[in-house]
């Protein structure tokens, strides 16, 4: 069956896709895109890994939402709360850096846990895209 030259199933699929796009994210709070680089003793880490952002305090009117990001061998990363690159919900976070290979990493163990990493970031409500560089030290 066709409707003005379009297949019925095509119309049904497009209608469903539009409905999903309209619903997806409509109840999500504002996020601030975050990107940056991880360095180890001032140099790219030379290994891949993950970053975990643990919320400690939400900005007024927002709920806490954990987030993560993956960094490449050059240290480049972006943060994801719901979808790739969407960033962080405004608030305060502690950060831990977890290596891709725990057996072959130069990243000191203290950075593997947010409670011992000493890394934290505050994301203001009125912030546009934000750069947050993470500097690690083996000393």
Residue, then its C-alpha position, 0 to 999 in steps of 0.5 A: x500500500x502507498x500513500x502519495x507515493x510512499x510505502x506504508x511501512x516507510x511512513x510507519x517507520x519514519x513516524x516511529x523514529x520521529x516519535x522516539x526523537x521527540x521523546x528522547x532527551x526531552x526530560x533530561x536536564x541540561x548538560x555541559x559538553x566537557x572535553x580535554x586531555x589526560x597527561x602523565x608527567x606533562x606528556x600524553x599517557x601513551x595508553x588508553x583508559x577511562x575516566x569516571x565522574x562521580x557527582x558529589x553535589x548537584x547544582x541547584x535544581x539538578x539531580x546528581x548524574x554520574x558520567x564517564x569518558x574514554x581517553x586515547x593514547x594521546x590523552x584526548x577525551x570527551x564526557x558522556x552522561x547519556x550519549x557520546x559527547x553530551x557532557x556533565x550535568x552542572x555540579x561538582x564531581x570527583x574524578x578517577x582515571x582507570x587504565x585500559x590495562x591494569x597490568x601494564x599501566x604507568x598511571x599510579x594507583x592513587x588515580x584509580x579511585x575517586x577518593x584518592x585521586x585528588x581530581x575534581x571539577x565543578x561545572x557551573x550552570x551557565x557554562x558553555x562548552x568546557x575544557x578540563x585537562x587532567x594532569x597526572x604525576x608519577x612522583 
